[in-house]
Amino acid sequence: MRKNIYKTLLFIIGIVLFTACANEDELSSEQKGKVILDATQFTLTEETYGKELAITRADDFNPKTETYSLGNGVEAEVTLEREKRSNQQLITRAQEIDNQHYTIKVYDNSGSLVGTLKGTVAGVGATKAFTPDAGTPKQLVLSPNTYTFVCFNDKVELNNNKLIVTDSNAGQALIGRTQVAVSGNKYQVHFDMKHQAARVRFEMTTYWDIVGITANIQQTASDPAVLTYNADATNPQYVSNTSSINKHYTFPNKTVEASDYTYTSVSDYQYYLPSSKGNSFKLIFQSGNLYEKSLANKLMTFDKFPRTELAANESYIVKIKLYYTYQYLFQDGTTGTLLQGKMAGKTPIGACTAGNRAMALKSIGVYNWSNTRPQWDNRSHSENINDHKQVLWGWELTYNANQSYDNSTVKANEQNRYPAFYLAAHYNPGVPTTNLGHWYLPSLGEVLDAYHAIGHFDKSSITGSWGDYNKDWNWKIYRVVFVQAGGAQSVGEWFWTSEEYNAEDAVNCGCSKDNGGYIRISSYHKNEANNFVRPFIKYN
């Protein structure tokens, strides 16, 4: 009995083994000479923006700078730069790719579709594996040959055997294409997923707080609204706009100034299909104010954009520095706005005031008016402010001996007796100068003219008493004029005039931003170093 059972078991095992061998022979026959690629053999990384491209004379990526007058008392200096990868990005050449949905298509040498996979990427790090959707093929069975593999995300449409990228999806569309000679039992296929747009952002720098500033880039009708490829990601074609496309930029508010008195705000990126004409872009401000001037509807163009036509995966930053428009004296004796001088290679040395006078951009320390107290030093002196506010002859008080009490002393030459006059007369603006007169210690009337010209102060509000005045005084504009030209900030600085109050004191003045801002006119002991020296100069 036991022998019969044993024989029966051997028979059953033999049938199972025979069947298994037969099935294995059948599978080997079906897949003989084939290469099996399962989904885990596909990996993806995302190409970073700022890829290096060949540079030719016609495709120069050196920064381009140009200037504009916005026509409202604001000037702009614009530098267009290509953003390059960081050092780490140059090493890795890739960044972590999003866990989103992708489609993989495989084409043979004849262009026929031989396989499709759909799924998501998963994992951690820059390289992630492809995971098929449920209910879809998990592998491809291919004969040894060279194939074109195309991968794209869901921001790319497949329609009528065309891959389509619209302007609205340009910032998210990714396509990877690679040709692989498939052979052997195992094979790895890697996709370097490339952006289908160029990106552009703006960096705004001002000397004024940035609040509520927005702008649009207006593209031309000839710029593309749709990008199409053949299904194998070849032969890109562009469909031009039927109407203009606007890209909206918002500049985050910045209300805390940096140590150099600037405010800097960087917008988000906006994305543009390849062949968009960067040198035809128009930036139109939609809202915001600077230097008490409205930016709304002010525009600038970028005819020096580094590329006539943008290319996929490129990244640009447009740096806009906005200045308050004011007239400056330059080192060669000419005058003009800050950017007019800068573009001509000139250096500002003074802020123009009235009567062909200019106020030095920087002061000279804190010094005594004189070392002679108590003593009469000027031929004219008064304790009545009305006798001082119209005096416009600081140059004569500095250089003309007849203006001295003894009718013989030239204060500009007396370093020990009259330090403030001597230092003003020997002021060095930091650059060689030509076609200029002599620096001098200004009179009160000249200083008040400067406050009026630069900070809009109403000098007629001075009605006969020493002290503080604030009518129409704009300390923020006053400070901007100096700091944007590389000068000292000036607000809160008290300095000597060339006028004498009495035998003990000389006239000084200054400005403050406290309590809304004010001008203070007073007197101080001549031999006490409690005031700055701020030279003035006359020019032709």
KAGIDA-V431287 format. One record per pair of residues at least 6 apart in sequence whose ideal C-beta (glycine too) atoms are under 8 Angstrom apart, sorted by the first residue. I is the first residue (numbers start at 0). J is the second residue. If there is no record, write none. Layout:
# KAGIDA-V431287
I_J ; I_J
This chain:
# KAGIDA-V431287
30_140 ; 32_142 ; 32_143 ; 33_140 ; 33_141 ; 33_142 ; 34_140 ; 34_141 ; 34_142 ; 34_143 ; 34_181 ; 34_182 ; 34_183 ; 34_184 ; 34_186 ; 35_138 ; 35_139 ; 35_140 ; 35_141 ; 35_184 ; 36_138 ; 36_139 ; 36_140 ; 36_141 ; 36_181 ; 36_186 ; 36_188 ; 37_137 ; 37_138 ; 37_139 ; 38_116 ; 38_118 ; 38_128 ; 38_129 ; 38_130 ; 38_131 ; 38_137 ; 38_138 ; 39_128 ; 39_129 ; 40_185 ; 40_186 ; 40_187 ; 40_188 ; 41_103 ; 41_116 ; 41_128 ; 41_129 ; 41_150 ; 41_188 ; 41_189 ; 41_190 ; 42_126 ; 42_127 ; 42_128 ; 42_129 ; 42_187 ; 42_188 ; 42_189 ; 42_190 ; 43_96 ; 43_101 ; 43_120 ; 43_126 ; 43_127 ; 43_129 ; 43_150 ; 43_175 ; 43_189 ; 43_190 ; 43_192 ; 44_93 ; 44_94 ; 44_96 ; 44_125 ; 44_126 ; 44_127 ; 44_189 ; 44_190 ; 44_191 ; 44_192 ; 45_93 ; 45_94 ; 45_95 ; 45_96 ; 45_97 ; 45_125 ; 45_173 ; 45_192 ; 45_194 ; 46_92 ; 46_93 ; 46_191 ; 46_192 ; 46_193 ; 46_194 ; 46_312 ; 47_84 ; 47_88 ; 47_92 ; 47_93 ; 47_94 ; 48_82 ; 48_84 ; 48_194 ; 48_198 ; 48_312 ; 48_313 ; 48_314 ; 49_81 ; 49_82 ; 49_83 ; 49_84 ; 49_88 ; 49_312 ; 49_313 ; 49_314 ; 50_84 ; 50_312 ; 50_313 ; 51_83 ; 51_84 ; 52_58 ; 52_310 ; 52_313 ; 54_60 ; 58_306 ; 59_305 ; 60_81 ; 60_305 ; 60_306 ; 61_305 ; 62_78 ; 62_79 ; 62_80 ; 62_305 ; 63_78 ; 63_79 ; 63_303 ; 63_304 ; 63_305 ; 64_76 ; 64_77 ; 64_78 ; 64_79 ; 64_303 ; 65_76 ; 65_77 ; 65_302 ; 65_303 ; 66_74 ; 66_75 ; 66_76 ; 66_77 ; 66_338 ; 66_341 ; 66_342 ; 67_74 ; 67_75 ; 67_77 ; 67_299 ; 68_74 ; 68_75 ; 68_324 ; 68_336 ; 69_75 ; 69_294 ; 69_297 ; 69_298 ; 69_299 ; 70_297 ; 71_292 ; 71_293 ; 71_294 ; 71_297 ; 72_290 ; 72_292 ; 72_323 ; 72_324 ; 73_289 ; 73_290 ; 73_292 ; 73_294 ; 73_297 ; 73_321 ; 73_322 ; 73_323 ; 73_324 ; 74_321 ; 74_322 ; 74_323 ; 74_324 ; 74_336 ; 74_337 ; 74_338 ; 75_299 ; 75_319 ; 75_320 ; 75_321 ; 75_322 ; 75_338 ; 76_319 ; 76_320 ; 76_322 ; 76_338 ; 76_341 ; 77_299 ; 77_301 ; 77_317 ; 77_318 ; 77_319 ; 77_320 ; 78_317 ; 78_318 ; 78_320 ; 79_277 ; 79_301 ; 79_303 ; 79_304 ; 79_305 ; 79_315 ; 79_316 ; 79_317 ; 79_318 ; 80_305 ; 80_315 ; 80_316 ; 80_317 ; 80_318 ; 81_305 ; 81_313 ; 81_314 ; 81_315 ; 82_314 ; 82_315 ; 82_316 ; 84_92 ; 88_94 ; 91_125 ; 93_125 ; 93_126 ; 93_191 ; 94_125 ; 95_124 ; 95_125 ; 95_127 ; 96_120 ; 96_125 ; 96_127 ; 96_173 ; 96_192 ; 97_120 ; 98_119 ; 98_120 ; 98_121 ; 98_127 ; 99_119 ; 99_120 ; 99_152 ; 99_153 ; 100_117 ; 100_118 ; 100_119 ; 100_132 ; 100_152 ; 100_153 ; 101_117 ; 101_118 ; 101_119 ; 101_120 ; 101_129 ; 101_150 ; 101_151 ; 101_152 ; 101_153 ; 102_115 ; 102_116 ; 102_117 ; 102_150 ; 102_151 ; 102_152 ; 102_153 ; 102_157 ; 103_115 ; 103_116 ; 103_117 ; 103_129 ; 103_148 ; 103_149 ; 103_150 ; 103_190 ; 104_112 ; 104_114 ; 104_115 ; 104_148 ; 104_149 ; 104_150 ; 104_230 ; 104_231 ; 105_112 ; 105_113 ; 105_114 ; 105_115 ; 105_139 ; 105_141 ; 105_146 ; 105_147 ; 105_148 ; 105_149 ; 106_112 ; 106_113 ; 106_146 ; 106_147 ; 106_149 ; 106_230 ; 106_231 ; 107_113 ; 107_144 ; 107_146 ; 107_147 ; 108_144 ; 108_145 ; 108_146 ; 110_231 ; 112_230 ; 113_139 ; 113_141 ; 113_146 ; 114_136 ; 114_139 ; 114_141 ; 115_136 ; 116_129 ; 116_131 ; 116_135 ; 116_136 ; 116_139 ; 117_131 ; 117_132 ; 117_135 ; 118_129 ; 118_130 ; 118_131 ; 118_132 ; 118_135 ; 119_129 ; 119_130 ; 119_132 ; 120_127 ; 120_128 ; 120_129 ; 120_130 ; 121_127 ; 121_128 ; 121_130 ; 122_128 ; 126_189 ; 131_137 ; 141_181 ; 143_181 ; 143_182 ; 144_180 ; 144_181 ; 145_178 ; 145_179 ; 145_180 ; 145_181 ; 146_178 ; 146_179 ; 146_181 ; 147_176 ; 147_177 ; 147_178 ; 147_231 ; 148_176 ; 148_177 ; 148_178 ; 148_179 ; 148_188 ; 148_190 ; 149_162 ; 149_174 ; 149_175 ; 149_176 ; 149_230 ; 149_231 ; 149_232 ; 150_174 ; 150_175 ; 150_176 ; 150_190 ; 150_192 ; 151_157 ; 151_162 ; 151_172 ; 151_173 ; 151_174 ; 151_175 ; 151_232 ; 152_171 ; 152_172 ; 152_173 ; 152_192 ; 154_164 ; 154_168 ; 154_171 ; 154_172 ; 154_173 ; 155_162 ; 155_163 ; 155_164 ; 155_168 ; 155_172 ; 155_173 ; 155_174 ; 155_195 ; 156_162 ; 156_163 ; 156_164 ; 156_165 ; 157_163 ; 157_230 ; 160_229 ; 160_230 ; 161_227 ; 161_228 ; 161_229 ; 161_230 ; 162_174 ; 162_227 ; 162_228 ; 162_229 ; 162_230 ; 162_232 ; 163_225 ; 163_226 ; 163_227 ; 164_172 ; 164_174 ; 164_195 ; 164_196 ; 164_225 ; 164_226 ; 164_227 ; 164_272 ; 165_224 ; 165_225 ; 165_226 ; 166_223 ; 166_224 ; 166_225 ; 166_244 ; 166_272 ; 169_195 ; 169_196 ; 169_226 ; 169_270 ; 169_271 ; 169_272 ; 170_194 ; 170_196 ; 170_198 ; 170_268 ; 170_269 ; 170_270 ; 172_194 ; 172_195 ; 172_196 ; 173_192 ; 173_193 ; 173_194 ; 173_195 ; 174_192 ; 174_193 ; 174_195 ; 174_228 ; 174_232 ; 175_190 ; 175_191 ; 175_192 ; 175_193 ; 176_190 ; 176_231 ; 176_232 ; 176_233 ; 177_188 ; 177_189 ; 177_190 ; 177_191 ; 179_186 ; 179_188 ; 193_311 ; 193_312 ; 194_311 ; 194_312 ; 195_226 ; 195_272 ; 195_273 ; 195_311 ; 196_270 ; 196_271 ; 196_272 ; 196_273 ; 196_311 ; 197_270 ; 197_271 ; 197_273 ; 197_275 ; 197_309 ; 197_310 ; 197_311 ; 197_312 ; 197_313 ; 197_314 ; 197_315 ; 198_268 ; 198_269 ; 198_270 ; 198_271 ; 198_313 ; 198_314 ; 198_315 ; 199_216 ; 199_246 ; 199_268 ; 199_269 ; 199_270 ; 199_271 ; 199_277 ; 199_309 ; 199_314 ; 199_315 ; 199_316 ; 199_317 ; 200_248 ; 200_265 ; 200_266 ; 200_267 ; 200_268 ; 200_269 ; 200_315 ; 200_316 ; 200_317 ; 201_214 ; 201_248 ; 201_250 ; 201_265 ; 201_266 ; 201_282 ; 201_316 ; 201_317 ; 201_318 ; 201_319 ; 202_263 ; 202_264 ; 202_265 ; 202_266 ; 202_316 ; 202_317 ; 202_318 ; 202_319 ; 203_209 ; 203_212 ; 203_250 ; 203_263 ; 203_264 ; 203_265 ; 203_266 ; 203_319 ; 203_320 ; 203_321 ; 204_261 ; 204_262 ; 204_263 ; 204_318 ; 204_319 ; 204_320 ; 204_321 ; 205_261 ; 205_262 ; 205_263 ; 205_289 ; 205_320 ; 205_321 ; 206_260 ; 206_261 ; 206_262 ; 206_290 ; 206_322 ; 206_323 ; 206_479 ; 206_482 ; 206_483 ; 207_262 ; 207_289 ; 207_290 ; 207_321 ; 207_323 ; 207_475 ; 207_479 ; 208_252 ; 208_253 ; 208_254 ; 208_256 ; 208_262 ; 209_250 ; 209_251 ; 209_252 ; 209_253 ; 209_254 ; 209_262 ; 209_264 ; 209_287 ; 209_289 ; 210_252 ; 210_254 ; 210_287 ; 210_288 ; 211_252 ; 211_286 ; 211_287 ; 211_288 ; 212_249 ; 212_250 ; 212_264 ; 212_284 ; 212_286 ; 212_287 ; 212_289 ; 212_294 ; 213_247 ; 213_248 ; 213_249 ; 213_250 ; 213_284 ; 213_285 ; 213_286 ; 213_287 ; 214_247 ; 214_248 ; 214_250 ; 214_282 ; 214_283 ; 214_284 ; 214_285 ; 215_245 ; 215_246 ; 215_247 ; 215_248 ; 215_282 ; 215_283 ; 215_285 ; 216_245 ; 216_246 ; 216_248 ; 216_269 ; 216_280 ; 216_281 ; 216_282 ; 216_283 ; 217_243 ; 217_244 ; 217_245 ; 217_280 ; 217_281 ; 217_282 ; 217_283 ; 218_240 ; 218_243 ; 218_244 ; 218_245 ; 218_246 ; 218_271 ; 218_275 ; 218_276 ; 218_279 ; 218_280 ; 219_240 ; 219_243 ; 219_276 ; 219_279 ; 220_239 ; 220_240 ; 220_241 ; 220_242 ; 220_243 ; 221_239 ; 221_240 ; 221_276 ; 222_239 ; 222_240 ; 222_244 ; 222_271 ; 222_272 ; 222_274 ; 222_275 ; 222_276 ; 222_279 ; 223_237 ; 223_238 ; 223_239 ; 223_240 ; 223_272 ; 223_273 ; 223_274 ; 223_275 ; 224_238 ; 224_239 ; 224_240 ; 224_241 ; 224_244 ; 224_272 ; 225_237 ; 225_238 ; 225_272 ; 226_235 ; 226_236 ; 226_237 ; 226_238 ; 226_272 ; 226_273 ; 227_235 ; 227_236 ; 227_237 ; 227_238 ; 228_234 ; 228_235 ; 228_236 ; 235_273 ; 237_272 ; 237_273 ; 237_274 ; 246_269 ; 246_270 ; 246_271 ; 247_269 ; 247_285 ; 248_266 ; 248_267 ; 248_269 ; 249_266 ; 249_267 ; 250_264 ; 250_265 ; 250_266 ; 250_287 ; 251_264 ; 251_265 ; 251_266 ; 252_264 ; 253_262 ; 253_263 ; 253_264 ; 254_262 ; 255_262 ; 256_262 ; 257_263 ; 259_482 ; 260_478 ; 260_482 ; 260_483 ; 260_488 ; 268_314 ; 271_277 ; 271_309 ; 272_309 ; 273_308 ; 273_309 ; 273_310 ; 273_311 ; 274_308 ; 274_309 ; 275_308 ; 275_309 ; 276_307 ; 276_308 ; 276_309 ; 277_301 ; 277_304 ; 277_305 ; 277_306 ; 277_307 ; 277_308 ; 277_309 ; 277_315 ; 278_301 ; 278_302 ; 278_303 ; 278_304 ; 278_306 ; 278_307 ; 279_300 ; 279_301 ; 279_302 ; 280_300 ; 280_301 ; 280_304 ; 281_298 ; 281_299 ; 281_300 ; 282_298 ; 282_299 ; 282_300 ; 282_301 ; 282_317 ; 283_296 ; 283_297 ; 283_298 ; 284_294 ; 284_295 ; 284_296 ; 284_297 ; 284_298 ; 285_295 ; 286_294 ; 286_295 ; 287_293 ; 287_294 ; 287_295 ; 288_294 ; 289_321 ; 289_323 ; 290_323 ; 290_476 ; 290_479 ; 291_473 ; 291_476 ; 299_319 ; 301_317 ; 304_315 ; 305_315 ; 306_313 ; 309_315 ; 322_336 ; 322_337 ; 322_338 ; 322_483 ; 323_476 ; 323_479 ; 323_480 ; 323_483 ; 324_336 ; 324_337 ; 325_336 ; 325_337 ; 325_350 ; 325_351 ; 325_453 ; 325_480 ; 326_334 ; 326_335 ; 326_336 ; 326_350 ; 326_351 ; 327_334 ; 327_335 ; 327_336 ; 327_337 ; 327_340 ; 327_347 ; 327_348 ; 327_349 ; 327_350 ; 327_351 ; 327_357 ; 327_484 ; 328_334 ; 328_347 ; 328_348 ; 328_349 ; 328_350 ; 328_351 ; 328_357 ; 328_536 ; 328_538 ; 329_335 ; 329_340 ; 329_345 ; 329_346 ; 329_347 ; 329_348 ; 330_345 ; 330_346 ; 330_347 ; 330_348 ; 330_428 ; 330_430 ; 330_431 ; 330_432 ; 330_433 ; 331_345 ; 331_432 ; 331_433 ; 331_434 ; 332_432 ; 332_433 ; 332_434 ; 332_435 ; 332_538 ; 332_539 ; 333_340 ; 333_345 ; 333_434 ; 334_351 ; 334_538 ; 335_343 ; 335_345 ; 337_347 ; 337_483 ; 337_484 ; 340_346 ; 340_347 ; 346_429 ; 346_430 ; 347_360 ; 347_484 ; 347_485 ; 347_486 ; 348_357 ; 348_359 ; 348_360 ; 348_428 ; 348_429 ; 348_430 ; 348_432 ; 349_357 ; 349_358 ; 349_359 ; 349_360 ; 349_428 ; 349_535 ; 349_536 ; 350_357 ; 350_358 ; 350_360 ; 350_449 ; 350_452 ; 350_453 ; 350_480 ; 350_481 ; 350_484 ; 350_486 ; 351_357 ; 351_452 ; 352_358 ; 352_445 ; 352_448 ; 352_449 ; 352_452 ; 352_453 ; 352_535 ; 353_448 ; 353_449 ; 353_451 ; 353_452 ; 354_391 ; 354_448 ; 354_537 ; 355_537 ; 355_538 ; 355_539 ; 356_441 ; 356_445 ; 356_448 ; 356_449 ; 356_535 ; 356_536 ; 356_537 ; 356_538 ; 357_535 ; 357_536 ; 357_538 ; 358_441 ; 358_449 ; 358_453 ; 358_533 ; 358_535 ; 359_426 ; 359_428 ; 359_438 ; 359_486 ; 359_533 ; 359_534 ; 359_535 ; 359_536 ; 360_428 ; 360_481 ; 360_484 ; 360_485 ; 360_486 ; 360_487 ; 361_428 ; 361_429 ; 361_486 ; 361_487 ; 362_487 ; 362_489 ; 362_492 ; 362_494 ; 362_531 ; 362_532 ; 362_533 ; 363_422 ; 363_423 ; 363_426 ; 363_531 ; 363_532 ; 363_533 ; 363_534 ; 364_422 ; 364_531 ; 364_532 ; 365_528 ; 365_529 ; 365_530 ; 365_531 ; 366_418 ; 366_419 ; 366_422 ; 366_528 ; 366_530 ; 366_532 ; 367_418 ; 367_419 ; 367_525 ; 367_526 ; 367_527 ; 367_528 ; 368_417 ; 368_418 ; 368_419 ; 368_495 ; 368_505 ; 368_523 ; 368_525 ; 368_526 ; 368_530 ; 369_376 ; 369_416 ; 369_417 ; 369_418 ; 369_419 ; 369_505 ; 369_525 ; 369_526 ; 370_415 ; 370_416 ; 370_417 ; 370_418 ; 370_526 ; 371_416 ; 371_417 ; 371_525 ; 371_526 ; 372_502 ; 372_503 ; 372_524 ; 372_525 ; 372_526 ; 373_502 ; 373_503 ; 374_404 ; 374_502 ; 375_404 ; 375_499 ; 375_502 ; 376_403 ; 376_404 ; 376_410 ; 376_417 ; 376_499 ; 376_525 ; 377_396 ; 377_402 ; 377_403 ; 377_404 ; 377_497 ; 377_498 ; 377_499 ; 378_401 ; 378_402 ; 378_403 ; 378_404 ; 378_406 ; 379_386 ; 379_390 ; 379_402 ; 379_498 ; 379_499 ; 380_498 ; 380_499 ; 380_500 ; 380_501 ; 380_502 ; 381_387 ; 381_500 ; 382_500 ; 382_501 ; 382_522 ; 383_463 ; 384_461 ; 384_463 ; 384_464 ; 384_465 ; 384_520 ; 385_463 ; 387_442 ; 387_443 ; 387_444 ; 387_496 ; 387_498 ; 387_506 ; 388_443 ; 388_444 ; 388_447 ; 388_458 ; 388_461 ; 388_520 ; 389_444 ; 390_442 ; 390_443 ; 390_444 ; 390_445 ; 390_498 ; 391_442 ; 391_444 ; 391_445 ; 391_448 ; 392_402 ; 392_442 ; 393_439 ; 393_440 ; 393_441 ; 393_442 ; 393_445 ; 393_496 ; 393_497 ; 393_535 ; 394_436 ; 394_437 ; 394_439 ; 394_535 ; 394_537 ; 395_401 ; 395_402 ; 396_402 ; 396_410 ; 396_420 ; 396_439 ; 396_440 ; 396_442 ; 396_497 ; 396_498 ; 397_410 ; 397_411 ; 397_420 ; 397_423 ; 397_424 ; 397_437 ; 397_439 ; 397_440 ; 397_497 ; 398_409 ; 398_410 ; 398_411 ; 398_424 ; 398_437 ; 398_439 ; 399_409 ; 400_406 ; 400_407 ; 400_408 ; 400_409 ; 403_409 ; 403_410 ; 408_416 ; 408_417 ; 410_416 ; 410_417 ; 410_420 ; 410_421 ; 410_440 ; 410_497 ; 411_420 ; 411_421 ; 411_423 ; 411_424 ; 411_425 ; 411_437 ; 411_439 ; 412_421 ; 412_424 ; 413_420 ; 413_421 ; 414_421 ; 419_440 ; 419_495 ; 419_530 ; 419_532 ; 420_439 ; 420_440 ; 420_497 ; 422_532 ; 422_534 ; 423_438 ; 423_439 ; 423_440 ; 423_532 ; 423_533 ; 423_534 ; 423_535 ; 424_437 ; 424_438 ; 424_439 ; 424_440 ; 424_534 ; 425_438 ; 426_438 ; 426_534 ; 434_538 ; 434_539 ; 435_536 ; 435_538 ; 436_536 ; 436_537 ; 436_538 ; 437_536 ; 438_534 ; 438_535 ; 438_536 ; 439_497 ; 439_534 ; 439_535 ; 439_536 ; 440_495 ; 440_496 ; 440_497 ; 440_532 ; 440_534 ; 440_535 ; 441_449 ; 441_496 ; 441_497 ; 441_533 ; 441_534 ; 441_535 ; 442_496 ; 442_497 ; 442_498 ; 443_496 ; 443_498 ; 443_506 ; 443_508 ; 443_520 ; 445_535 ; 446_496 ; 446_508 ; 447_456 ; 447_458 ; 447_461 ; 447_508 ; 447_518 ; 448_458 ; 449_535 ; 450_456 ; 450_458 ; 450_472 ; 450_477 ; 450_510 ; 450_518 ; 451_457 ; 451_458 ; 453_476 ; 453_477 ; 453_480 ; 454_472 ; 454_473 ; 454_474 ; 454_476 ; 454_477 ; 454_480 ; 454_510 ; 455_471 ; 455_472 ; 455_473 ; 455_476 ; 456_468 ; 456_470 ; 456_471 ; 456_472 ; 456_473 ; 456_518 ; 457_470 ; 457_471 ; 457_472 ; 460_468 ; 460_470 ; 460_471 ; 461_468 ; 461_520 ; 465_520 ; 465_521 ; 465_522 ; 466_519 ; 466_520 ; 466_521 ; 467_517 ; 467_518 ; 467_519 ; 468_517 ; 468_518 ; 468_519 ; 468_520 ; 469_515 ; 469_516 ; 469_517 ; 469_518 ; 472_510 ; 472_516 ; 472_517 ; 472_518 ; 473_516 ; 474_490 ; 474_510 ; 474_511 ; 474_512 ; 474_516 ; 475_512 ; 475_516 ; 477_489 ; 477_490 ; 477_510 ; 478_488 ; 478_489 ; 478_490 ; 478_512 ; 481_487 ; 481_488 ; 481_489 ; 482_488 ; 489_510 ; 490_510 ; 490_511 ; 490_512 ; 490_516 ; 491_509 ; 491_510 ; 491_511 ; 491_512 ; 492_509 ; 492_510 ; 492_531 ; 492_533 ; 493_507 ; 493_508 ; 493_509 ; 493_519 ; 493_529 ; 493_530 ; 493_531 ; 494_507 ; 494_508 ; 494_509 ; 494_530 ; 494_531 ; 494_532 ; 494_533 ; 495_505 ; 495_506 ; 495_507 ; 495_530 ; 495_531 ; 495_532 ; 496_505 ; 496_506 ; 496_507 ; 496_508 ; 498_505 ; 498_506 ; 499_505 ; 499_506 ; 500_506 ; 500_522 ; 501_522 ; 503_524 ; 503_525 ; 504_522 ; 504_523 ; 504_524 ; 504_525 ; 505_522 ; 505_523 ; 505_525 ; 506_520 ; 506_521 ; 506_522 ; 507_520 ; 507_521 ; 507_522 ; 507_523 ; 507_530 ; 508_518 ; 508_519 ; 508_520 ; 508_521 ; 509_518 ; 509_519 ; 509_530 ; 510_516 ; 510_517 ; 510_518 ; 510_519 ; 511_517 ; 511_519 ; 523_529 ; 523_530
